[in-house]
Amino acid sequence: MWPLQLRSRRPTLQGSRRFVQVLQLFKTLHRTRQQVFKNDARALEAARIKINEEFKCNKSETSPKKIEELIKIGSDVELILRTSVIQGIHTDHNTLRTPP
């Protein structure tokens, strides 16, 4: 998902802006992951691996349109994680309790 090519000595201004956007999204996703899955080591690790894999497999993308699309997808994922995921604790056979 990294939009800058290492071949170029001087990245374009547009490329620099996209690079900053991508880096901010990467950091935001990891911060959100840490908040949403706090005290759940397995979920924290799985989310960390998934975020890193997605960014790594798209790091050589150069199409501005595709990069913008990937940024939008990542932003949507972050919003869903932050607003729609709840952690529950089993308290009984068919009962879940949400932590405070």
Biopython code that builds the backbone (N, CA, C, O; Angstrom):
import numpy as np
from Bio.PDB.StructureBuilder import StructureBuilder

atoms = [
    (1, "MET", "N", (0.808, -1.179, 0.000)),
    (1, "MET", "CA", (0.000, 0.000, 0.000)),
    (1, "MET", "C", (0.863, 1.259, 0.000)),
    (1, "MET", "O", (0.318, 2.361, -0.052)),
    (2, "TRP", "N", (2.158, 1.137, 0.056)),
    (2, "TRP", "CA", (3.026, 2.306, 0.049)),
    (2, "TRP", "C", (3.120, 2.865, -1.362)),
    (2, "TRP", "O", (3.569, 2.159, -2.265)),
    (3, "PRO", "N", (2.709, 4.110, -1.580)),
    (3, "PRO", "CA", (2.623, 4.652, -2.925)),
    (3, "PRO", "C", (3.926, 5.208, -3.481)),
    (3, "PRO", "O", (3.986, 5.505, -4.674)),
    (4, "LEU", "N", (4.944, 5.358, -2.695)),
    (4, "LEU", "CA", (6.186, 5.935, -3.199)),
    (4, "LEU", "C", (7.102, 4.853, -3.735)),
    (4, "LEU", "O", (7.260, 3.796, -3.125)),
    (5, "GLN", "N", (7.688, 5.120, -4.856)),
    (5, "GLN", "CA", (8.649, 4.193, -5.431)),
    (5, "GLN", "C", (10.043, 4.577, -4.935)),
    (5, "GLN", "O", (10.392, 5.757, -4.914)),
    (6, "LEU", "N", (10.816, 3.609, -4.546)),
    (6, "LEU", "CA", (12.153, 3.886, -4.033)),
    (6, "LEU", "C", (13.115, 4.275, -5.145)),
    (6, "LEU", "O", (14.189, 4.811, -4.873)),
    (7, "ARG", "N", (12.742, 4.010, -6.401)),
    (7, "ARG", "CA", (13.607, 4.366, -7.522)),
    (7, "ARG", "C", (13.765, 5.873, -7.648)),
    (7, "ARG", "O", (14.828, 6.360, -8.034)),
    (8, "SER", "N", (12.737, 6.595, -7.330)),
    (8, "SER", "CA", (12.743, 8.044, -7.483)),
    (8, "SER", "C", (13.503, 8.691, -6.329)),
    (8, "SER", "O", (13.256, 8.388, -5.161)),
    (9, "ARG", "N", (14.421, 9.574, -6.665)),
    (9, "ARG", "CA", (15.182, 10.276, -5.625)),
    (9, "ARG", "C", (14.316, 11.303, -4.906)),
    (9, "ARG", "O", (14.417, 11.468, -3.690)),
    (10, "ARG", "N", (13.454, 12.000, -5.671)),
    (10, "ARG", "CA", (12.589, 13.015, -5.081)),
    (10, "ARG", "C", (11.140, 12.648, -5.340)),
    (10, "ARG", "O", (10.678, 12.725, -6.478)),
    (11, "PRO", "N", (10.421, 12.254, -4.312)),
    (11, "PRO", "CA", (9.016, 11.919, -4.513)),
    (11, "PRO", "C", (8.223, 13.171, -4.867)),
    (11, "PRO", "O", (8.567, 14.273, -4.438)),
    (12, "THR", "N", (7.173, 13.000, -5.643)),
    (12, "THR", "CA", (6.324, 14.132, -5.984)),
    (12, "THR", "C", (5.551, 14.560, -4.749)),
    (12, "THR", "O", (5.408, 13.801, -3.790)),
    (13, "LEU", "N", (5.057, 15.788, -4.790)),
    (13, "LEU", "CA", (4.275, 16.297, -3.667)),
    (13, "LEU", "C", (3.032, 15.440, -3.456)),
    (13, "LEU", "O", (2.673, 15.114, -2.324)),
    (14, "GLN", "N", (2.376, 15.077, -4.568)),
    (14, "GLN", "CA", (1.191, 14.221, -4.470)),
    (14, "GLN", "C", (1.554, 12.871, -3.858)),
    (14, "GLN", "O", (0.820, 12.352, -3.017)),
    (15, "GLY", "N", (2.684, 12.301, -4.278)),
    (15, "GLY", "CA", (3.140, 11.034, -3.717)),
    (15, "GLY", "C", (3.437, 11.153, -2.235)),
    (15, "GLY", "O", (3.144, 10.239, -1.463)),
    (16, "SER", "N", (4.016, 12.274, -1.833)),
    (16, "SER", "CA", (4.320, 12.504, -0.417)),
    (16, "SER", "C", (3.042, 12.575, 0.408)),
    (16, "SER", "O", (2.964, 12.023, 1.506)),
    (17, "ARG", "N", (2.042, 13.263, -0.134)),
    (17, "ARG", "CA", (0.765, 13.369, 0.585)),
    (17, "ARG", "C", (0.131, 11.996, 0.758)),
    (17, "ARG", "O", (-0.371, 11.663, 1.831)),
    (18, "ARG", "N", (0.161, 11.209, -0.304)),
    (18, "ARG", "CA", (-0.412, 9.864, -0.226)),
    (18, "ARG", "C", (0.358, 9.013, 0.768)),
    (18, "ARG", "O", (-0.234, 8.251, 1.533)),
    (19, "PHE", "N", (1.683, 9.143, 0.759)),
    (19, "PHE", "CA", (2.512, 8.384, 1.694)),
    (19, "PHE", "C", (2.111, 8.717, 3.128)),
    (19, "PHE", "O", (1.971, 7.824, 3.963)),
    (20, "VAL", "N", (1.929, 10.000, 3.407)),
    (20, "VAL", "CA", (1.530, 10.430, 4.750)),
    (20, "VAL", "C", (0.146, 9.883, 5.087)),
    (20, "VAL", "O", (-0.081, 9.435, 6.211)),
    (21, "GLN", "N", (-0.782, 9.912, 4.129)),
    (21, "GLN", "CA", (-2.123, 9.362, 4.349)),
    (21, "GLN", "C", (-2.052, 7.879, 4.699)),
    (21, "GLN", "O", (-2.701, 7.416, 5.637)),
    (22, "VAL", "N", (-1.259, 7.150, 3.934)),
    (22, "VAL", "CA", (-1.138, 5.704, 4.148)),
    (22, "VAL", "C", (-0.523, 5.427, 5.514)),
    (22, "VAL", "O", (-1.001, 4.561, 6.247)),
    (23, "LEU", "N", (0.526, 6.152, 5.858)),
    (23, "LEU", "CA", (1.181, 5.960, 7.149)),
    (23, "LEU", "C", (0.231, 6.292, 8.300)),
    (23, "LEU", "O", (0.182, 5.569, 9.295)),
    (24, "GLN", "N", (-0.521, 7.382, 8.165)),
    (24, "GLN", "CA", (-1.489, 7.744, 9.202)),
    (24, "GLN", "C", (-2.559, 6.669, 9.359)),
    (24, "GLN", "O", (-2.943, 6.328, 10.477)),
    (25, "LEU", "N", (-3.035, 6.138, 8.240)),
    (25, "LEU", "CA", (-4.041, 5.079, 8.285)),
    (25, "LEU", "C", (-3.486, 3.835, 8.972)),
    (25, "LEU", "O", (-4.165, 3.221, 9.795)),
    (26, "PHE", "N", (-2.255, 3.465, 8.635)),
    (26, "PHE", "CA", (-1.599, 2.307, 9.248)),
    (26, "PHE", "C", (-1.541, 2.472, 10.767)),
    (26, "PHE", "O", (-1.892, 1.557, 11.512)),
    (27, "LYS", "N", (-1.098, 3.638, 11.215)),
    (27, "LYS", "CA", (-0.993, 3.899, 12.654)),
    (27, "LYS", "C", (-2.368, 3.934, 13.320)),
    (27, "LYS", "O", (-2.543, 3.412, 14.421)),
    (28, "THR", "N", (-3.337, 4.548, 12.649)),
    (28, "THR", "CA", (-4.689, 4.634, 13.198)),
    (28, "THR", "C", (-5.311, 3.252, 13.350)),
    (28, "THR", "O", (-5.947, 2.964, 14.364)),
    (29, "LEU", "N", (-5.131, 2.398, 12.347)),
    (29, "LEU", "CA", (-5.662, 1.037, 12.436)),
    (29, "LEU", "C", (-5.053, 0.288, 13.617)),
    (29, "LEU", "O", (-5.757, -0.429, 14.329)),
    (30, "HIS", "N", (-3.749, 0.451, 13.826)),
    (30, "HIS", "CA", (-3.108, -0.241, 14.954)),
    (30, "HIS", "C", (-3.571, 0.327, 16.296)),
    (30, "HIS", "O", (-3.749, -0.426, 17.253)),
    (31, "ARG", "N", (-3.768, 1.640, 16.380)),
    (31, "ARG", "CA", (-4.279, 2.221, 17.632)),
    (31, "ARG", "C", (-5.699, 1.730, 17.919)),
    (31, "ARG", "O", (-6.031, 1.385, 19.053)),
    (32, "THR", "N", (-6.519, 1.706, 16.888)),
    (32, "THR", "CA", (-7.896, 1.229, 17.047)),
    (32, "THR", "C", (-7.904, -0.229, 17.470)),
    (32, "THR", "O", (-8.678, -0.624, 18.342)),
    (33, "ARG", "N", (-7.046, -1.028, 16.855)),
    (33, "ARG", "CA", (-6.920, -2.451, 17.206)),
    (33, "ARG", "C", (-6.588, -2.591, 18.688)),
    (33, "ARG", "O", (-7.165, -3.431, 19.379)),
    (34, "GLN", "N", (-5.662, -1.771, 19.175)),
    (34, "GLN", "CA", (-5.259, -1.853, 20.579)),
    (34, "GLN", "C", (-6.398, -1.476, 21.522)),
    (34, "GLN", "O", (-6.526, -2.055, 22.601)),
    (35, "GLN", "N", (-7.219, -0.518, 21.127)),
    (35, "GLN", "CA", (-8.349, -0.111, 21.967)),
    (35, "GLN", "C", (-9.471, -1.142, 21.940)),
    (35, "GLN", "O", (-10.006, -1.519, 22.983)),
    (36, "VAL", "N", (-9.822, -1.597, 20.734)),
    (36, "VAL", "CA", (-10.965, -2.500, 20.580)),
    (36, "VAL", "C", (-10.703, -3.860, 21.211)),
    (36, "VAL", "O", (-11.590, -4.439, 21.838)),
    (37, "PHE", "N", (-9.487, -4.370, 21.047)),
    (37, "PHE", "CA", (-9.177, -5.718, 21.521)),
    (37, "PHE", "C", (-8.319, -5.726, 22.785)),
    (37, "PHE", "O", (-7.599, -6.689, 23.048)),
    (38, "LYS", "N", (-8.400, -4.645, 23.565)),
    (38, "LYS", "CA", (-7.638, -4.553, 24.809)),
    (38, "LYS", "C", (-7.920, -5.774, 25.679)),
    (38, "LYS", "O", (-9.071, -6.191, 25.804)),
    (39, "ASN", "N", (-6.899, -6.340, 26.272)),
    (39, "ASN", "CA", (-6.980, -7.516, 27.151)),
    (39, "ASN", "C", (-7.350, -8.808, 26.424)),
    (39, "ASN", "O", (-7.735, -9.782, 27.069)),
    (40, "ASP", "N", (-7.241, -8.835, 25.103)),
    (40, "ASP", "CA", (-7.509, -10.052, 24.327)),
    (40, "ASP", "C", (-6.293, -10.302, 23.435)),
    (40, "ASP", "O", (-6.256, -9.887, 22.276)),
    (41, "ALA", "N", (-5.307, -10.985, 23.997)),
    (41, "ALA", "CA", (-4.024, -11.173, 23.307)),
    (41, "ALA", "C", (-4.180, -11.852, 21.952)),
    (41, "ALA", "O", (-3.512, -11.479, 20.988)),
    (42, "ARG", "N", (-5.050, -12.836, 21.878)),
    (42, "ARG", "CA", (-5.228, -13.568, 20.617)),
    (42, "ARG", "C", (-5.808, -12.664, 19.522)),
    (42, "ARG", "O", (-5.334, -12.683, 18.386)),
    (43, "ALA", "N", (-6.829, -11.877, 19.862)),
    (43, "ALA", "CA", (-7.434, -10.964, 18.885)),
    (43, "ALA", "C", (-6.469, -9.840, 18.516)),
    (43, "ALA", "O", (-6.406, -9.431, 17.357)),
    (44, "LEU", "N", (-5.716, -9.340, 19.499)),
    (44, "LEU", "CA", (-4.723, -8.298, 19.222)),
    (44, "LEU", "C", (-3.693, -8.779, 18.208)),
    (44, "LEU", "O", (-3.362, -8.064, 17.262)),
    (45, "GLU", "N", (-3.196, -9.981, 18.408)),
    (45, "GLU", "CA", (-2.179, -10.539, 17.518)),
    (45, "GLU", "C", (-2.750, -10.823, 16.132)),
    (45, "GLU", "O", (-2.105, -10.531, 15.125)),
    (46, "ALA", "N", (-3.944, -11.385, 16.074)),
    (46, "ALA", "CA", (-4.570, -11.686, 14.777)),
    (46, "ALA", "C", (-4.823, -10.406, 13.982)),
    (46, "ALA", "O", (-4.586, -10.366, 12.775)),
    (47, "ALA", "N", (-5.300, -9.373, 14.651)),
    (47, "ALA", "CA", (-5.549, -8.096, 13.971)),
    (47, "ALA", "C", (-4.238, -7.458, 13.521)),
    (47, "ALA", "O", (-4.168, -6.890, 12.431)),
    (48, "ARG", "N", (-3.201, -7.546, 14.352)),
    (48, "ARG", "CA", (-1.890, -6.994, 13.988)),
    (48, "ARG", "C", (-1.363, -7.664, 12.725)),
    (48, "ARG", "O", (-0.889, -6.997, 11.806)),
    (49, "ILE", "N", (-1.451, -8.979, 12.692)),
    (49, "ILE", "CA", (-0.964, -9.734, 11.536)),
    (49, "ILE", "C", (-1.759, -9.363, 10.284)),
    (49, "ILE", "O", (-1.177, -9.154, 9.219)),
    (50, "LYS", "N", (-3.075, -9.282, 10.406)),
    (50, "LYS", "CA", (-3.926, -8.967, 9.246)),
    (50, "LYS", "C", (-3.636, -7.570, 8.707)),
    (50, "LYS", "O", (-3.514, -7.393, 7.495)),
    (51, "ILE", "N", (-3.525, -6.580, 9.580)),
    (51, "ILE", "CA", (-3.226, -5.211, 9.143)),
    (51, "ILE", "C", (-1.888, -5.185, 8.418)),
    (51, "ILE", "O", (-1.781, -4.641, 7.320)),
    (52, "ASN", "N", (-0.869, -5.775, 9.035)),
    (52, "ASN", "CA", (0.464, -5.778, 8.424)),
    (52, "ASN", "C", (0.476, -6.508, 7.087)),
    (52, "ASN", "O", (1.121, -6.052, 6.143)),
    (53, "GLU", "N", (-0.227, -7.636, 6.991)),
    (53, "GLU", "CA", (-0.295, -8.388, 5.731)),
    (53, "GLU", "C", (-0.925, -7.558, 4.620)),
    (53, "GLU", "O", (-0.412, -7.521, 3.501)),
    (54, "GLU", "N", (-2.032, -6.895, 4.925)),
    (54, "GLU", "CA", (-2.736, -6.108, 3.911)),
    (54, "GLU", "C", (-1.872, -4.960, 3.399)),
    (54, "GLU", "O", (-1.832, -4.696, 2.197)),
    (55, "PHE", "N", (-1.184, -4.282, 4.307)),
    (55, "PHE", "CA", (-0.326, -3.185, 3.872)),
    (55, "PHE", "C", (0.870, -3.714, 3.086)),
    (55, "PHE", "O", (1.279, -3.120, 2.087)),
    (56, "LYS", "N", (1.423, -4.825, 3.540)),
    (56, "LYS", "CA", (2.590, -5.392, 2.861)),
    (56, "LYS", "C", (2.250, -5.860, 1.447)),
    (56, "LYS", "O", (3.029, -5.633, 0.521)),
    (57, "CYS", "N", (1.101, -6.507, 1.271)),
    (57, "CYS", "CA", (0.772, -7.032, -0.056)),
    (57, "CYS", "C", (0.408, -5.920, -1.034)),
    (57, "CYS", "O", (0.364, -6.162, -2.240)),
    (58, "ASN", "N", (0.148, -4.716, -0.551)),
    (58, "ASN", "CA", (-0.177, -3.597, -1.438)),
    (58, "ASN", "C", (0.907, -2.520, -1.467)),
    (58, "ASN", "O", (0.688, -1.443, -2.022)),
    (59, "LYS", "N", (2.063, -2.794, -0.881)),
    (59, "LYS", "CA", (3.084, -1.754, -0.764)),
    (59, "LYS", "C", (3.690, -1.325, -2.093)),
    (59, "LYS", "O", (4.244, -0.230, -2.183)),
    (60, "SER", "N", (3.602, -2.150, -3.122)),
    (60, "SER", "CA", (4.177, -1.769, -4.415)),
    (60, "SER", "C", (3.138, -1.165, -5.359)),
    (60, "SER", "O", (3.431, -0.922, -6.530)),
    (61, "GLU", "N", (1.940, -0.925, -4.862)),
    (61, "GLU", "CA", (0.885, -0.335, -5.695)),
    (61, "GLU", "C", (1.283, 1.081, -6.118)),
    (61, "GLU", "O", (1.718, 1.879, -5.288)),
    (62, "THR", "N", (1.134, 1.390, -7.407)),
    (62, "THR", "CA", (1.523, 2.711, -7.909)),
    (62, "THR", "C", (0.355, 3.485, -8.505)),
    (62, "THR", "O", (0.470, 4.692, -8.719)),
    (63, "SER", "N", (-0.746, 2.832, -8.772)),
    (63, "SER", "CA", (-1.902, 3.503, -9.372)),
    (63, "SER", "C", (-2.564, 4.426, -8.347)),
    (63, "SER", "O", (-3.045, 3.957, -7.315)),
    (64, "PRO", "N", (-2.593, 5.737, -8.623)),
    (64, "PRO", "CA", (-3.219, 6.666, -7.672)),
    (64, "PRO", "C", (-4.679, 6.308, -7.371)),
    (64, "PRO", "O", (-5.135, 6.435, -6.235)),
    (65, "LYS", "N", (-5.399, 5.863, -8.395)),
    (65, "LYS", "CA", (-6.805, 5.496, -8.198)),
    (65, "LYS", "C", (-6.926, 4.295, -7.259)),
    (65, "LYS", "O", (-7.766, 4.292, -6.359)),
    (66, "LYS", "N", (-6.097, 3.286, -7.463)),
    (66, "LYS", "CA", (-6.118, 2.083, -6.625)),
    (66, "LYS", "C", (-5.690, 2.420, -5.191)),
    (66, "LYS", "O", (-6.255, 1.899, -4.229)),
    (67, "ILE", "N", (-4.695, 3.289, -5.060)),
    (67, "ILE", "CA", (-4.230, 3.687, -3.724)),
    (67, "ILE", "C", (-5.345, 4.404, -2.971)),
    (67, "ILE", "O", (-5.569, 4.134, -1.791)),
    (68, "GLU", "N", (-6.045, 5.315, -3.645)),
    (68, "GLU", "CA", (-7.164, 6.015, -3.006)),
    (68, "GLU", "C", (-8.254, 5.026, -2.594)),
    (68, "GLU", "O", (-8.853, 5.163, -1.527)),
    (69, "GLU", "N", (-8.507, 4.035, -3.440)),
    (69, "GLU", "CA", (-9.496, 3.004, -3.132)),
    (69, "GLU", "C", (-9.077, 2.208, -1.892)),
    (69, "GLU", "O", (-9.902, 1.926, -1.023)),
    (70, "LEU", "N", (-7.798, 1.848, -1.814)),
    (70, "LEU", "CA", (-7.294, 1.099, -0.659)),
    (70, "LEU", "C", (-7.358, 1.937, 0.616)),
    (70, "LEU", "O", (-7.664, 1.414, 1.688)),
    (71, "ILE", "N", (-7.071, 3.227, 0.504)),
    (71, "ILE", "CA", (-7.166, 4.123, 1.659)),
    (71, "ILE", "C", (-8.612, 4.186, 2.145)),
    (71, "ILE", "O", (-8.867, 4.161, 3.349)),
    (72, "LYS", "N", (-9.548, 4.267, 1.219)),
    (72, "LYS", "CA", (-10.975, 4.305, 1.573)),
    (72, "LYS", "C", (-11.387, 3.013, 2.279)),
    (72, "LYS", "O", (-12.092, 3.052, 3.288)),
    (73, "ILE", "N", (-10.953, 1.880, 1.753)),
    (73, "ILE", "CA", (-11.273, 0.587, 2.376)),
    (73, "ILE", "C", (-10.702, 0.533, 3.793)),
    (73, "ILE", "O", (-11.397, 0.135, 4.728)),
    (74, "GLY", "N", (-9.439, 0.933, 3.953)),
    (74, "GLY", "CA", (-8.811, 0.926, 5.270)),
    (74, "GLY", "C", (-9.519, 1.840, 6.253)),
    (74, "GLY", "O", (-9.683, 1.491, 7.422)),
    (75, "SER", "N", (-9.943, 3.016, 5.784)),
    (75, "SER", "CA", (-10.671, 3.955, 6.644)),
    (75, "SER", "C", (-12.018, 3.381, 7.059)),
    (75, "SER", "O", (-12.446, 3.537, 8.202)),
    (76, "ASP", "N", (-12.685, 2.714, 6.116)),
    (76, "ASP", "CA", (-13.969, 2.079, 6.431)),
    (76, "ASP", "C", (-13.795, 0.965, 7.466)),
    (76, "ASP", "O", (-14.603, 0.831, 8.384)),
    (77, "VAL", "N", (-12.746, 0.179, 7.311)),
    (77, "VAL", "CA", (-12.463, -0.902, 8.264)),
    (77, "VAL", "C", (-12.216, -0.327, 9.654)),
    (77, "VAL", "O", (-12.715, -0.855, 10.648)),
    (78, "GLU", "N", (-11.446, 0.754, 9.720)),
    (78, "GLU", "CA", (-11.154, 1.387, 11.009)),
    (78, "GLU", "C", (-12.440, 1.868, 11.665)),
    (78, "GLU", "O", (-12.631, 1.684, 12.867)),
    (79, "LEU", "N", (-13.321, 2.481, 10.885)),
    (79, "LEU", "CA", (-14.596, 2.973, 11.414)),
    (79, "LEU", "C", (-15.453, 1.821, 11.936)),
    (79, "LEU", "O", (-16.044, 1.920, 13.011)),
    (80, "ILE", "N", (-15.517, 0.740, 11.181)),
    (80, "ILE", "CA", (-16.296, -0.428, 11.613)),
    (80, "ILE", "C", (-15.724, -1.015, 12.898)),
    (80, "ILE", "O", (-16.472, -1.344, 13.818)),
    (81, "LEU", "N", (-14.409, -1.147, 12.962)),
    (81, "LEU", "CA", (-13.784, -1.666, 14.188)),
    (81, "LEU", "C", (-14.129, -0.788, 15.384)),
    (81, "LEU", "O", (-14.492, -1.285, 16.450)),
    (82, "ARG", "N", (-14.011, 0.522, 15.194)),
    (82, "ARG", "CA", (-14.206, 1.468, 16.283)),
    (82, "ARG", "C", (-15.659, 1.549, 16.739)),
    (82, "ARG", "O", (-15.921, 1.764, 17.922)),
    (83, "THR", "N", (-16.612, 1.380, 15.816)),
    (83, "THR", "CA", (-18.014, 1.621, 16.162)),
    (83, "THR", "C", (-18.877, 0.369, 16.270)),
    (83, "THR", "O", (-19.958, 0.425, 16.857)),
    (84, "SER", "N", (-18.432, -0.753, 15.723)),
    (84, "SER", "CA", (-19.329, -1.907, 15.637)),
    (84, "SER", "C", (-18.843, -3.176, 16.323)),
    (84, "SER", "O", (-19.613, -4.127, 16.454)),
    (85, "VAL", "N", (-17.611, -3.219, 16.758)),
    (85, "VAL", "CA", (-17.075, -4.437, 17.375)),
    (85, "VAL", "C", (-17.156, -4.310, 18.889)),
    (85, "VAL", "O", (-16.720, -3.314, 19.466)),
    (86, "ILE", "N", (-17.721, -5.334, 19.524)),
    (86, "ILE", "CA", (-17.768, -5.367, 20.979)),
    (86, "ILE", "C", (-17.142, -6.666, 21.462)),
    (86, "ILE", "O", (-17.322, -7.720, 20.852)),
    (87, "GLN", "N", (-16.420, -6.581, 22.539)),
    (87, "GLN", "CA", (-15.824, -7.754, 23.166)),
    (87, "GLN", "C", (-16.767, -8.216, 24.269)),
    (87, "GLN", "O", (-17.329, -7.401, 25.000)),
    (88, "GLY", "N", (-16.931, -9.513, 24.381)),
    (88, "GLY", "CA", (-17.777, -10.065, 25.429)),
    (88, "GLY", "C", (-17.020, -11.096, 26.246)),
    (88, "GLY", "O", (-16.073, -11.716, 25.763)),
    (89, "ILE", "N", (-17.447, -11.272, 27.487)),
    (89, "ILE", "CA", (-16.843, -12.251, 28.384)),
    (89, "ILE", "C", (-17.918, -13.271, 28.731)),
    (89, "ILE", "O", (-19.007, -12.904, 29.173)),
    (90, "HIS", "N", (-17.614, -14.559, 28.531)),
    (90, "HIS", "CA", (-18.563, -15.617, 28.890)),
    (90, "HIS", "C", (-18.705, -15.661, 30.405)),
    (90, "HIS", "O", (-17.717, -15.816, 31.124)),
    (91, "THR", "N", (-19.931, -15.524, 30.885)),
    (91, "THR", "CA", (-20.173, -15.608, 32.324)),
    (91, "THR", "C", (-20.972, -16.849, 32.684)),
    (91, "THR", "O", (-20.954, -17.301, 33.829)),
    (92, "ASP", "N", (-21.664, -17.389, 31.711)),
    (92, "ASP", "CA", (-22.491, -18.568, 31.920)),
    (92, "ASP", "C", (-22.565, -19.310, 30.592)),
    (92, "ASP", "O", (-21.940, -18.898, 29.615)),
    (93, "HIS", "N", (-23.307, -20.375, 30.552)),
    (93, "HIS", "CA", (-23.421, -21.188, 29.338)),
    (93, "HIS", "C", (-23.884, -20.359, 28.132)),
    (93, "HIS", "O", (-23.282, -20.445, 27.062)),
    (94, "ASN", "N", (-24.927, -19.571, 28.290)),
    (94, "ASN", "CA", (-25.469, -18.773, 27.189)),
    (94, "ASN", "C", (-25.460, -17.280, 27.490)),
    (94, "ASN", "O", (-26.307, -16.542, 26.988)),
    (95, "THR", "N", (-24.518, -16.833, 28.298)),
    (95, "THR", "CA", (-24.511, -15.439, 28.718)),
    (95, "THR", "C", (-23.160, -14.787, 28.433)),
    (95, "THR", "O", (-22.103, -15.352, 28.715)),
    (96, "LEU", "N", (-23.224, -13.591, 27.870)),
    (96, "LEU", "CA", (-22.025, -12.777, 27.653)),
    (96, "LEU", "C", (-22.176, -11.480, 28.423)),
    (96, "LEU", "O", (-23.271, -10.926, 28.525)),
    (97, "ARG", "N", (-21.067, -11.004, 28.962)),
    (97, "ARG", "CA", (-21.051, -9.725, 29.666)),
    (97, "ARG", "C", (-20.046, -8.837, 28.954)),
    (97, "ARG", "O", (-18.954, -9.283, 28.601)),
    (98, "THR", "N", (-20.416, -7.580, 28.744)),
    (98, "THR", "CA", (-19.465, -6.650, 28.135)),
    (98, "THR", "C", (-18.666, -5.980, 29.238)),
    (98, "THR", "O", (-19.227, -5.538, 30.241)),
    (99, "PRO", "N", (-17.363, -5.905, 29.053)),
    (99, "PRO", "CA", (-16.537, -5.258, 30.076)),
    (99, "PRO", "C", (-16.821, -3.756, 30.124)),
    (99, "PRO", "O", (-17.239, -3.167, 29.127)),
    (100, "PRO", "N", (-16.595, -3.143, 31.282)),
    (100, "PRO", "CA", (-16.860, -1.696, 31.418)),
    (100, "PRO", "C", (-15.958, -0.860, 30.540)),
    (100, "PRO", "O", (-16.058, 0.367, 30.543)),
]
sb = StructureBuilder()
sb.init_structure("model")
sb.init_model(0)
sb.init_chain("A")
sb.init_seg("    ")
for serial, (resi, resn, name, xyz) in enumerate(atoms, 1):
    if name == "N":
        sb.init_residue(resn, " ", resi, " ")
    sb.init_atom(name, np.array(xyz, "f"), 0.0, 1.0, " ", f" {name:<3s}", serial, name[0])
structure = sb.get_structure()
